[in-house]
Amino acid sequence: MVDTQLDQPTPTSKAAQHHLLTADDLAKQPNNNSRYELVKGVLREMPPAGFEHGICAAEIGSRLNVHVKTHQLGYVCGAETGFKIAQDPDTVRAPDAAFVCQASIERQGIVRGYWEGAPDLAIEVISPGDTYAEVAEKVEEWLTAGCRMVWIINPRRETVEVYRSNEDFTVLCATDILDGGDVVEGFQCQVQDIFV
């Protein structure tokens, strides 16, 4: 739902197409237990994740966080952390987990609001209601915004798609090793360990 205090029309109305929201508008949305992303100035309400989705996101996020903290590589962010990856019109996406390297932290600092730009690694867990087009759109947006790697975790198929670009991607199955490469140096885990 759009905050009526902001006097904004709903994103599905014709008037909404003429009045796009900004990242600042998104930050002012009421805390009504709804999650939102902003895509090209239009709010998208995100339903709460399902239980299996949450387990997969926590599993990969916690494994990644232990490695990153141990080796002081930067920071891992949990779900709902906003990254402003485009402006005029603004796009703020919130992956299920993300990694920002120490060099980027030193340049930008620990910000209170949305991170300006893409994380080095964005992790998306596919929900049962996600369409192929929606997932492809997110991958494209992350890569275009400068994300160095995107992991798409598919609980139904128990696979992980690793993207470096739209042309450079790999699909990993249960016994394969998910590797952080030069983005999260030294990180490895077996794909099957992410799933319930």
TORKOLDREN-188057 format. One record per atom (N, C-alpha, C): residue number from 1; chain; atom name; x, y, z. Coordinates in steps of 0.05 Angstrom, whole numbers, plus 5000, padded with zeros to 4 digits. Atoms other than C-alpha are relative to their C-alpha. Layout:
N
(r NUM,"A","CA",(X,Y,Z))
...
This chain:
196
(r 1,"A","N",(5017,4976,5000))
(r 1,"A","CA",(5000,5000,5000))
(r 1,"A","C",(5017,5025,5000))
(r 2,"A","N",(4985,4975,5001))
(r 2,"A","CA",(5024,5070,4985))
(r 2,"A","C",(4992,5017,5023))
(r 3,"A","N",(5005,4982,4977))
(r 3,"A","CA",(5029,5119,5043))
(r 3,"A","C",(4983,5023,4991))
(r 4,"A","N",(5018,4978,5008))
(r 4,"A","CA",(4969,5165,5037))
(r 4,"A","C",(5010,5027,5010))
(r 5,"A","N",(4989,4975,4990))
(r 5,"A","CA",(5007,5217,5077))
(r 5,"A","C",(5017,5013,4979))
(r 6,"A","N",(4984,4988,5021))
(r 6,"A","CA",(5051,5226,5017))
(r 6,"A","C",(4983,5010,4976))
(r 7,"A","N",(5018,4991,5021))
(r 7,"A","CA",(4990,5239,4974))
(r 7,"A","C",(5007,4988,4973))
(r 8,"A","N",(4993,5013,5024))
(r 8,"A","CA",(5013,5188,4923))
(r 8,"A","C",(4978,4981,4991))
(r 9,"A","N",(5020,5019,5009))
(r 9,"A","CA",(4966,5148,4879))
(r 9,"A","C",(5012,4972,5001))
(r 10,"A","N",(4990,5028,5000))
(r 10,"A","CA",(4970,5072,4879))
(r 10,"A","C",(5016,4995,4974))
(r 11,"A","N",(4984,5005,5023))
(r 11,"A","CA",(5022,5044,4831))
(r 11,"A","C",(4985,4990,4976))
(r 12,"A","N",(5015,5011,5022))
(r 12,"A","CA",(4969,5011,4789))
(r 12,"A","C",(4982,5020,4986))
(r 13,"A","N",(5017,4980,5012))
(r 13,"A","CA",(4931,5075,4774))
(r 13,"A","C",(5015,5014,4977))
(r 14,"A","N",(4988,4986,5022))
(r 14,"A","CA",(4942,5115,4710))
(r 14,"A","C",(5016,5024,5010))
(r 15,"A","N",(4987,4976,4990))
(r 15,"A","CA",(4961,5176,4752))
(r 15,"A","C",(5028,4993,5011))
(r 16,"A","N",(4974,5008,4989))
(r 16,"A","CA",(5019,5136,4783))
(r 16,"A","C",(5021,5000,4979))
(r 17,"A","N",(4981,5000,5022))
(r 17,"A","CA",(5051,5131,4715))
(r 17,"A","C",(5012,5028,4995))
(r 18,"A","N",(4991,4973,5004))
(r 18,"A","CA",(5058,5207,4715))
(r 18,"A","C",(5015,5011,5024))
(r 19,"A","N",(4987,4991,4975))
(r 19,"A","CA",(5082,5214,4787))
(r 19,"A","C",(5016,4978,5012))
(r 20,"A","N",(4983,5021,4990))
(r 20,"A","CA",(5141,5170,4802))
(r 20,"A","C",(5011,5007,5027))
(r 21,"A","N",(4989,4997,4974))
(r 21,"A","CA",(5166,5159,4872))
(r 21,"A","C",(5031,5000,5000))
(r 22,"A","N",(4971,5000,4998))
(r 22,"A","CA",(5238,5169,4895))
(r 22,"A","C",(5008,4981,5023))
(r 23,"A","N",(4989,5016,4978))
(r 23,"A","CA",(5283,5130,4942))
(r 23,"A","C",(4992,5012,5027))
(r 24,"A","N",(5008,4987,4976))
(r 24,"A","CA",(5267,5182,4995))
(r 24,"A","C",(4970,4994,5007))
(r 25,"A","N",(5028,5007,4996))
(r 25,"A","CA",(5192,5169,4986))
(r 25,"A","C",(4998,4971,5011))
(r 26,"A","N",(5001,5027,4991))
(r 26,"A","CA",(5205,5095,4995))
(r 26,"A","C",(5008,4998,5029))
(r 27,"A","N",(4990,5000,4973))
(r 27,"A","CA",(5243,5107,5059))
(r 27,"A","C",(4979,5010,5020))
(r 28,"A","N",(5021,4989,4982))
(r 28,"A","CA",(5182,5144,5087))
(r 28,"A","C",(4975,4983,5001))
(r 29,"A","N",(5023,5018,4999))
(r 29,"A","CA",(5134,5086,5076))
(r 29,"A","C",(4995,4992,5029))
(r 30,"A","N",(5006,5007,4972))
(r 30,"A","CA",(5097,5068,5141))
(r 30,"A","C",(5009,4972,5006))
(r 31,"A","N",(4992,5027,4991))
(r 31,"A","CA",(5120,5008,5181))
(r 31,"A","C",(4974,4984,5005))
(r 32,"A","N",(5026,5015,4998))
(r 32,"A","CA",(5057,4966,5167))
(r 32,"A","C",(5004,4971,4994))
(r 33,"A","N",(4993,5028,5005))
(r 33,"A","CA",(5092,4898,5162))
(r 33,"A","C",(5000,4992,4971))
(r 34,"A","N",(4997,5006,5028))
(r 34,"A","CA",(5096,4904,5087))
(r 34,"A","C",(5028,5007,4992))
(r 35,"A","N",(4973,4994,5011))
(r 35,"A","CA",(5161,4903,5048))
(r 35,"A","C",(4995,5011,4972))
(r 36,"A","N",(5002,4988,5026))
(r 36,"A","CA",(5171,4945,4986))
(r 36,"A","C",(5027,5001,4986))
(r 37,"A","N",(4978,4992,5016))
(r 37,"A","CA",(5220,4953,4930))
(r 37,"A","C",(4990,5022,4982))
(r 38,"A","N",(5007,4979,5018))
(r 38,"A","CA",(5221,5012,4883))
(r 38,"A","C",(5013,4994,4973))
(r 39,"A","N",(4990,5007,5027))
(r 39,"A","CA",(5228,4996,4809))
(r 39,"A","C",(4992,5021,4980))
(r 40,"A","N",(5004,4978,5018))
(r 40,"A","CA",(5236,5054,4762))
(r 40,"A","C",(4978,5019,5010))
(r 41,"A","N",(5018,4980,4988))
(r 41,"A","CA",(5197,5099,4810))
(r 41,"A","C",(4973,4989,5008))
(r 42,"A","N",(5026,5012,4994))
(r 42,"A","CA",(5139,5050,4821))
(r 42,"A","C",(5004,4980,5023))
(r 43,"A","N",(4999,5018,4977))
(r 43,"A","CA",(5127,5015,4888))
(r 43,"A","C",(4992,4972,4992))
(r 44,"A","N",(5008,5028,5003))
(r 44,"A","CA",(5125,4939,4887))
(r 44,"A","C",(4999,4988,5028))
(r 45,"A","N",(5003,5013,4973))
(r 45,"A","CA",(5097,4907,4950))
(r 45,"A","C",(5011,4972,4998))
(r 46,"A","N",(4988,5027,5000))
(r 46,"A","CA",(5135,4844,4968))
(r 46,"A","C",(4987,4984,5023))
(r 47,"A","N",(5012,5016,4979))
(r 47,"A","CA",(5096,4791,5006))
(r 47,"A","C",(5022,4988,5017))
(r 48,"A","N",(4979,5013,4983))
(r 48,"A","CA",(5132,4759,5066))
(r 48,"A","C",(5009,4974,4987))
(r 49,"A","N",(4989,5025,5011))
(r 49,"A","CA",(5177,4702,5046))
(r 49,"A","C",(4989,4976,5014))
(r 50,"A","N",(5009,5025,4988))
(r 50,"A","CA",(5155,4631,5057))
(r 50,"A","C",(5022,4988,5017))
(r 51,"A","N",(4982,5012,4981))
(r 51,"A","CA",(5187,4586,5108))
(r 51,"A","C",(5025,4988,4987))
(r 52,"A","N",(4977,5012,5014))
(r 52,"A","CA",(5231,4546,5059))
(r 52,"A","C",(5018,5022,4989))
(r 53,"A","N",(4985,4977,5011))
(r 53,"A","CA",(5253,4611,5026))
(r 53,"A","C",(5017,5012,5022))
(r 54,"A","N",(4985,4988,4977))
(r 54,"A","CA",(5273,4640,5094))
(r 54,"A","C",(5023,4983,5009))
(r 55,"A","N",(4978,5018,4992))
(r 55,"A","CA",(5313,4578,5112))
(r 55,"A","C",(5023,5002,4981))
(r 56,"A","N",(4979,4999,5020))
(r 56,"A","CA",(5352,4580,5047))
(r 56,"A","C",(5016,5027,5002))
(r 57,"A","N",(4987,4973,4999))
(r 57,"A","CA",(5366,4655,5053))
(r 57,"A","C",(5017,5002,5025))
(r 58,"A","N",(4985,4999,4975))
(r 58,"A","CA",(5388,4648,5126))
(r 58,"A","C",(5025,4981,4998))
(r 59,"A","N",(4978,5019,5002))
(r 59,"A","CA",(5431,4587,5110))
(r 59,"A","C",(5024,5011,4984))
(r 60,"A","N",(4978,4990,5016))
(r 60,"A","CA",(5471,4619,5054))
(r 60,"A","C",(5011,5026,5012))
(r 61,"A","N",(4991,4975,4987))
(r 61,"A","CA",(5473,4687,5090))
(r 61,"A","C",(5018,4995,5024))
(r 62,"A","N",(4984,5005,4976))
(r 62,"A","CA",(5500,4657,5154))
(r 62,"A","C",(5027,4987,4993))
(r 63,"A","N",(4975,5012,5009))
(r 63,"A","CA",(5552,4614,5119))
(r 63,"A","C",(5019,5022,4989))
(r 64,"A","N",(4985,4979,5012))
(r 64,"A","CA",(5575,4674,5079))
(r 64,"A","C",(5010,5019,5021))
(r 65,"A","N",(4992,4981,4979))
(r 65,"A","CA",(5576,4719,5140))
(r 65,"A","C",(5023,4990,5017))
(r 66,"A","N",(4978,5011,4984))
(r 66,"A","CA",(5620,4673,5180))
(r 66,"A","C",(5027,5002,4985))
(r 67,"A","N",(4975,4999,5017))
(r 67,"A","CA",(5671,4670,5123))
(r 67,"A","C",(5009,5029,4998))
(r 68,"A","N",(4993,4972,5005))
(r 68,"A","CA",(5669,4745,5110))
(r 68,"A","C",(5011,5013,5026))
(r 69,"A","N",(4990,4989,4974))
(r 69,"A","CA",(5677,4764,5184))
(r 69,"A","C",(5027,4988,5008))
(r 70,"A","N",(4975,5013,4993))
(r 70,"A","CA",(5732,4713,5195))
(r 70,"A","C",(5023,5011,4985))
(r 71,"A","N",(4978,4991,5017))
(r 71,"A","CA",(5773,4740,5138))
(r 71,"A","C",(4999,5030,4995))
(r 72,"A","N",(5002,4970,5001))
(r 72,"A","CA",(5752,4814,5146))
(r 72,"A","C",(4998,5010,4971))
(r 73,"A","N",(5002,4994,5028))
(r 73,"A","CA",(5729,4818,5074))
(r 73,"A","C",(4980,5023,4995))
(r 74,"A","N",(5021,4980,5004))
(r 74,"A","CA",(5672,4869,5085))
(r 74,"A","C",(4977,4993,5017))
(r 75,"A","N",(5024,5005,4985))
(r 75,"A","CA",(5600,4860,5106))
(r 75,"A","C",(4980,4984,4984))
(r 76,"A","N",(5023,5014,5011))
(r 76,"A","CA",(5542,4813,5092))
(r 76,"A","C",(4975,5013,5010))
(r 77,"A","N",(5025,4987,4992))
(r 77,"A","CA",(5473,4845,5093))
(r 77,"A","C",(4978,4979,4997))
(r 78,"A","N",(5023,5017,5001))
(r 78,"A","CA",(5409,4808,5108))
(r 78,"A","C",(4978,5010,4981))
(r 79,"A","N",(5023,4993,5017))
(r 79,"A","CA",(5343,4809,5071))
(r 79,"A","C",(4989,5027,5008))
(r 80,"A","N",(5013,4974,4997))
(r 80,"A","CA",(5307,4875,5063))
(r 80,"A","C",(5020,5024,5001))
(r 81,"A","N",(4981,4978,5002))
(r 81,"A","CA",(5372,4916,5059))
(r 81,"A","C",(4997,5013,4972))
(r 82,"A","N",(5004,4987,5025))
(r 82,"A","CA",(5359,4968,5005))
(r 82,"A","C",(5025,5010,4987))
(r 83,"A","N",(4979,4990,5016))
(r 83,"A","CA",(5408,4983,4950))
(r 83,"A","C",(4988,5017,4977))
(r 84,"A","N",(5010,4981,5021))
(r 84,"A","CA",(5394,5044,4906))
(r 84,"A","C",(5018,4996,4975))
(r 85,"A","N",(4984,5008,5023))
(r 85,"A","CA",(5417,5018,4839))
(r 85,"A","C",(4994,5016,4974))
(r 86,"A","N",(5005,4982,5023))
(r 86,"A","CA",(5387,5071,4792))
(r 86,"A","C",(4986,5024,5011))
(r 87,"A","N",(5014,4975,4992))
(r 87,"A","CA",(5361,5142,4795))
(r 87,"A","C",(4988,5014,4975))
(r 88,"A","N",(5014,4985,5021))
(r 88,"A","CA",(5315,5187,4755))
(r 88,"A","C",(4990,4982,4976))
(r 89,"A","N",(5015,5006,4975))
(r 89,"A","CA",(5272,5145,4761))
(r 89,"A","C",(5017,4981,5017))
(r 90,"A","N",(4985,5015,4980))
(r 90,"A","CA",(5298,5112,4824))
(r 90,"A","C",(4991,4971,5000))
(r 91,"A","N",(5005,5028,4995))
(r 91,"A","CA",(5304,5037,4834))
(r 91,"A","C",(5015,4992,5025))
(r 92,"A","N",(4989,5010,4975))
(r 92,"A","CA",(5316,5008,4903))
(r 92,"A","C",(4992,4971,5002))
(r 93,"A","N",(5004,5029,4998))
(r 93,"A","CA",(5323,4932,4906))
(r 93,"A","C",(5010,4990,5027))
(r 94,"A","N",(4992,5012,4975))
(r 94,"A","CA",(5329,4888,4968))
(r 94,"A","C",(5004,4970,4996))
(r 95,"A","N",(4996,5028,5004))
(r 95,"A","CA",(5362,4821,4956))
(r 95,"A","C",(4996,4984,5025))
(r 96,"A","N",(5004,5017,4976))
(r 96,"A","CA",(5354,4762,5003))
(r 96,"A","C",(5026,4999,5017))
(r 97,"A","N",(4975,4996,4986))
(r 97,"A","CA",(5427,4771,5022))
(r 97,"A","C",(5019,5014,4981))
(r 98,"A","N",(4981,4986,5017))
(r 98,"A","CA",(5485,4812,4996))
(r 98,"A","C",(5027,5003,5014))
(r 99,"A","N",(4972,4995,4989))
(r 99,"A","CA",(5560,4823,5005))
(r 99,"A","C",(5010,5025,4988))
(r 100,"A","N",(4986,4975,5009))
(r 100,"A","CA",(5596,4890,5001))
(r 100,"A","C",(5028,4998,5010))
(r 101,"A","N",(4972,5004,4993))
(r 101,"A","CA",(5672,4886,5000))
(r 101,"A","C",(5011,5024,5017))
(r 102,"A","N",(4989,4981,4982))
(r 102,"A","CA",(5716,4924,5049))
(r 102,"A","C",(5009,5026,4985))
(r 103,"A","N",(4992,4976,5016))
(r 103,"A","CA",(5743,4971,4994))
(r 103,"A","C",(4977,5018,4995))
(r 104,"A","N",(5024,4984,5004))
(r 104,"A","CA",(5672,4994,4979))
(r 104,"A","C",(4991,5013,5026))
(r 105,"A","N",(5007,4989,4974))
(r 105,"A","CA",(5658,5004,5053))
(r 105,"A","C",(5018,5024,5007))
(r 106,"A","N",(4982,4978,4995))
(r 106,"A","CA",(5720,5047,5059))
(r 106,"A","C",(4994,5025,4983))
(r 107,"A","N",(5007,4978,5017))
(r 107,"A","CA",(5697,5090,5001))
(r 107,"A","C",(4975,5014,5009))
(r 108,"A","N",(5026,4989,4994))
(r 108,"A","CA",(5625,5099,5023))
(r 108,"A","C",(4993,5002,5030))
(r 109,"A","N",(5006,5001,4972))
(r 109,"A","CA",(5625,5083,5097))
(r 109,"A","C",(4976,4984,5006))
(r 110,"A","N",(5025,5014,4992))
(r 110,"A","CA",(5569,5051,5137))
(r 110,"A","C",(4978,5021,5000))
(r 111,"A","N",(5022,4980,5003))
(r 111,"A","CA",(5508,5090,5114))
(r 111,"A","C",(4975,4992,5015))
(r 112,"A","N",(5025,5006,4986))
(r 112,"A","CA",(5443,5096,5152))
(r 112,"A","C",(4977,4993,4980))
(r 113,"A","N",(5021,5004,5020))
(r 113,"A","CA",(5400,5098,5089))
(r 113,"A","C",(5007,4977,4981))
(r 114,"A","N",(4994,5020,5020))
(r 114,"A","CA",(5402,5057,5026))
(r 114,"A","C",(5029,5003,4990))
(r 115,"A","N",(4973,5000,5012))
(r 115,"A","CA",(5470,5037,4998))
(r 115,"A","C",(4997,5011,4972))
(r 116,"A","N",(5000,4988,5027))
(r 116,"A","CA",(5485,5078,4936))
(r 116,"A","C",(5016,4981,4982))
(r 117,"A","N",(4987,5019,5019))
(r 117,"A","CA",(5500,5027,4881))
(r 117,"A","C",(4994,4972,5008))
(r 118,"A","N",(5005,5029,4996))
(r 118,"A","CA",(5500,4952,4877))
(r 118,"A","C",(5020,4988,5020))
(r 119,"A","N",(4980,5015,4984))
(r 119,"A","CA",(5532,4904,4926))
(r 119,"A","C",(5019,4985,4981))
(r 120,"A","N",(4982,5016,5016))
(r 120,"A","CA",(5590,4863,4901))
(r 120,"A","C",(4987,4973,4992))
(r 121,"A","N",(5015,5025,5005))
(r 121,"A","CA",(5547,4800,4907))
(r 121,"A","C",(4971,5004,5010))
(r 122,"A","N",(5028,5001,4992))
(r 122,"A","CA",(5471,4797,4907))
(r 122,"A","C",(4990,4972,4999))
(r 123,"A","N",(5011,5027,4998))
(r 123,"A","CA",(5435,4734,4928))
(r 123,"A","C",(4970,5002,5000))
(r 124,"A","N",(5029,5001,5002))
(r 124,"A","CA",(5363,4721,4908))
(r 124,"A","C",(4991,4971,5003))
(r 125,"A","N",(5013,5026,4997))
(r 125,"A","CA",(5322,4661,4931))
(r 125,"A","C",(4974,5001,4986))
(r 126,"A","N",(5025,5001,5015))
(r 126,"A","CA",(5266,4643,4883))
(r 126,"A","C",(4977,4991,5018))
(r 127,"A","N",(5025,5007,4986))
(r 127,"A","CA",(5197,4642,4914))
(r 127,"A","C",(4981,4986,4981))
(r 128,"A","N",(5019,5015,5018))
(r 128,"A","CA",(5141,4597,4888))
(r 128,"A","C",(4985,5019,4981))
(r 129,"A","N",(5015,4981,5017))
(r 129,"A","CA",(5105,4659,4860))
(r 129,"A","C",(5016,5016,4980))
(r 130,"A","N",(4983,4985,5018))
(r 130,"A","CA",(5165,4688,4823))
(r 130,"A","C",(4998,4988,4972))
(r 131,"A","N",(5000,5009,5028))
(r 131,"A","CA",(5162,4685,4747))
(r 131,"A","C",(5028,5001,4989))
(r 132,"A","N",(4974,4999,5013))
(r 132,"A","CA",(5221,4673,4702))
(r 132,"A","C",(5008,5028,4992))
(r 133,"A","N",(4995,4972,5009))
(r 133,"A","CA",(5214,4744,4675))
(r 133,"A","C",(5008,5017,5024))
(r 134,"A","N",(4993,4984,4977))
(r 134,"A","CA",(5217,4773,4745))
(r 134,"A","C",(5028,4995,5010))
(r 135,"A","N",(4973,5007,4992))
(r 135,"A","CA",(5280,4735,4763))
(r 135,"A","C",(5020,5011,4980))
(r 136,"A","N",(4981,4990,5021))
(r 136,"A","CA",(5313,4753,4696))
(r 136,"A","C",(5003,5030,5003))
(r 137,"A","N",(4999,4971,4997))
(r 137,"A","CA",(5295,4826,4708))
(r 137,"A","C",(5018,5008,5023))
(r 138,"A","N",(4983,4994,4977))
(r 138,"A","CA",(5329,4826,4776))
(r 138,"A","C",(5029,4995,4993))
(r 139,"A","N",(4972,5006,5007))
(r 139,"A","CA",(5392,4792,4749))
(r 139,"A","C",(5010,5023,4982))
(r 140,"A","N",(4992,4978,5018))
(r 140,"A","CA",(5395,4844,4693))
(r 140,"A","C",(5005,5026,5014))
(r 141,"A","N",(4996,4975,4985))
(r 141,"A","CA",(5386,4902,4741))
(r 141,"A","C",(5025,4999,5017))
(r 142,"A","N",(4976,5002,4983))
(r 142,"A","CA",(5439,4877,4789))
(r 142,"A","C",(5025,5003,4984))
(r 143,"A","N",(4976,4999,5016))
(r 143,"A","CA",(5490,4866,4735))
(r 143,"A","C",(5005,5027,4987))
(r 144,"A","N",(4998,4973,5012))
(r 144,"A","CA",(5475,4932,4700))
(r 144,"A","C",(5010,5020,5020))
(r 145,"A","N",(4993,4981,4979))
(r 145,"A","CA",(5483,4968,4766))
(r 145,"A","C",(5029,4996,5010))
(r 146,"A","N",(4972,5003,4992))
(r 146,"A","CA",(5553,4940,4775))
(r 146,"A","C",(5006,4977,5019))
(r 147,"A","N",(4996,5023,4983))
(r 147,"A","CA",(5543,4877,4816))
(r 147,"A","C",(5020,4981,4985))
(r 148,"A","N",(4979,5017,5012))
(r 148,"A","CA",(5603,4832,4804))
(r 148,"A","C",(4991,4971,4997))
(r 149,"A","N",(5010,5028,5001))
(r 149,"A","CA",(5565,4767,4817))
(r 149,"A","C",(4972,4999,5012))
(r 150,"A","N",(5028,5004,4990))
(r 150,"A","CA",(5492,4746,4827))
(r 150,"A","C",(4996,4969,5002))
(r 151,"A","N",(5008,5028,4996))
(r 151,"A","CA",(5470,4680,4857))
(r 151,"A","C",(4970,4998,5001))
(r 152,"A","N",(5029,5005,5000))
(r 152,"A","CA",(5399,4656,4842))
(r 152,"A","C",(4997,4972,5011))
(r 153,"A","N",(5004,5025,4986))
(r 153,"A","CA",(5380,4601,4891))
(r 153,"A","C",(4972,4990,4995))
(r 154,"A","N",(5026,5012,5007))
(r 154,"A","CA",(5323,4555,4869))
(r 154,"A","C",(4995,4976,5018))
(r 155,"A","N",(5005,5021,4982))
(r 155,"A","CA",(5297,4514,4927))
(r 155,"A","C",(4985,4976,4988))
(r 156,"A","N",(5015,5022,5012))
(r 156,"A","CA",(5249,4473,4884))
(r 156,"A","C",(5018,4981,4984))
(r 157,"A","N",(4982,5016,5016))
(r 157,"A","CA",(5304,4449,4837))
(r 157,"A","C",(5026,4993,5015))
(r 158,"A","N",(4975,5003,4984))
(r 158,"A","CA",(5359,4453,4890))
(r 158,"A","C",(5025,5006,4983))
(r 159,"A","N",(4978,4991,5016))
(r 159,"A","CA",(5404,4491,4843))
(r 159,"A","C",(5007,5029,5007))
(r 160,"A","N",(4991,4972,4998))
(r 160,"A","CA",(5444,4556,4844))
(r 160,"A","C",(5010,5008,4973))
(r 161,"A","N",(4990,4988,5025))
(r 161,"A","CA",(5453,4598,4782))
(r 161,"A","C",(5019,5022,5008))
(r 162,"A","N",(4980,4980,4994))
(r 162,"A","CA",(5517,4639,4785))
(r 162,"A","C",(5004,5017,4975))
(r 163,"A","N",(4998,4981,5023))
(r 163,"A","CA",(5518,4701,4740))
(r 163,"A","C",(5024,5019,5005))
(r 164,"A","N",(4980,4979,5001))
(r 164,"A","CA",(5579,4744,4724))
(r 164,"A","C",(4992,5020,4979))
(r 165,"A","N",(5012,4983,5021))
(r 165,"A","CA",(5543,4773,4663))
(r 165,"A","C",(4977,4983,4989))
(r 166,"A","N",(5022,5015,5013))
(r 166,"A","CA",(5483,4753,4621))
(r 166,"A","C",(5010,4977,4983))
(r 167,"A","N",(4989,5021,5017))
(r 167,"A","CA",(5529,4712,4578))
(r 167,"A","C",(5018,4981,5016))
(r 168,"A","N",(4982,5017,4984))
(r 168,"A","CA",(5574,4684,4633))
(r 168,"A","C",(4985,4991,5025))
(r 169,"A","N",(5014,5011,4976))
(r 169,"A","CA",(5533,4641,4680))
(r 169,"A","C",(5002,4969,5000))
(r 170,"A","N",(4997,5029,4995))
(r 170,"A","CA",(5536,4571,4709))
(r 170,"A","C",(4976,4991,5018))
(r 171,"A","N",(5021,5012,4983))
(r 171,"A","CA",(5482,4526,4739))
(r 171,"A","C",(5013,4977,5016))
(r 172,"A","N",(4988,5020,4982))
(r 172,"A","CA",(5506,4486,4799))
(r 172,"A","C",(4978,4983,5013))
(r 173,"A","N",(5019,5019,4988))
(r 173,"A","CA",(5471,4424,4826))
(r 173,"A","C",(5011,4991,5027))
(r 174,"A","N",(4996,5008,4972))
(r 174,"A","CA",(5471,4388,4894))
(r 174,"A","C",(5029,4995,5008))
(r 175,"A","N",(4973,5007,4991))
(r 175,"A","CA",(5542,4360,4896))
(r 175,"A","C",(5021,5019,4990))
(r 176,"A","N",(4981,4980,5010))
(r 176,"A","CA",(5574,4420,4861))
(r 176,"A","C",(5007,5018,5023))
(r 177,"A","N",(4990,4981,4980))
(r 177,"A","CA",(5614,4471,4901))
(r 177,"A","C",(4994,5028,4991))
(r 178,"A","N",(5005,4972,5005))
(r 178,"A","CA",(5589,4542,4904))
(r 178,"A","C",(5024,5016,5010))
(r 179,"A","N",(4974,4987,4995))
(r 179,"A","CA",(5651,4586,4901))
(r 179,"A","C",(4997,5030,4998))
(r 180,"A","N",(5002,4971,5001))
(r 180,"A","CA",(5658,4660,4916))
(r 180,"A","C",(5019,5013,4980))
(r 181,"A","N",(4982,4990,5020))
(r 181,"A","CA",(5713,4667,4864))
(r 181,"A","C",(5017,5023,5010))
(r 182,"A","N",(4984,4977,4993))
(r 182,"A","CA",(5749,4734,4864))
(r 182,"A","C",(4982,5021,5013))
(r 183,"A","N",(5019,4981,4988))
(r 183,"A","CA",(5686,4768,4893))
(r 183,"A","C",(5000,4996,5031))
(r 184,"A","N",(4998,5007,4971))
(r 184,"A","CA",(5685,4732,4961))
(r 184,"A","C",(5022,4979,5002))
(r 185,"A","N",(4977,5018,5002))
(r 185,"A","CA",(5754,4702,4961))
(r 185,"A","C",(5000,4979,5023))
(r 186,"A","N",(4998,5022,4981))
(r 186,"A","CA",(5760,4634,4994))
(r 186,"A","C",(4974,4987,5008))
(r 187,"A","N",(5025,5012,4992))
(r 187,"A","CA",(5686,4622,5004))
(r 187,"A","C",(4992,4977,4983))
(r 188,"A","N",(5009,5024,5014))
(r 188,"A","CA",(5661,4553,4986))
(r 188,"A","C",(4979,4986,5018))
(r 189,"A","N",(5018,5019,4986))
(r 189,"A","CA",(5602,4509,5005))
(r 189,"A","C",(4987,4982,4979))
(r 190,"A","N",(5013,5018,5018))
(r 190,"A","CA",(5568,4449,4975))
(r 190,"A","C",(4971,5010,4996))
(r 191,"A","N",(5026,4989,5006))
(r 191,"A","CA",(5503,4469,4941))
(r 191,"A","C",(4978,4986,5017))
(r 192,"A","N",(5021,5014,4985))
(r 192,"A","CA",(5462,4415,4976))
(r 192,"A","C",(4998,5009,5029))
(r 193,"A","N",(5001,4991,4972))
(r 193,"A","CA",(5480,4445,5044))
(r 193,"A","C",(4983,5025,5004))
(r 194,"A","N",(5017,4976,4998))
(r 194,"A","CA",(5438,4507,5029))
(r 194,"A","C",(4971,4993,5004))
(r 195,"A","N",(5029,5008,5000))
(r 195,"A","CA",(5373,4468,5024))
(r 195,"A","C",(4992,4983,5023))
(r 196,"A","N",(5012,5015,4978))
(r 196,"A","CA",(5327,4436,5075))
(r 196,"A","C",(5002,4970,4994))
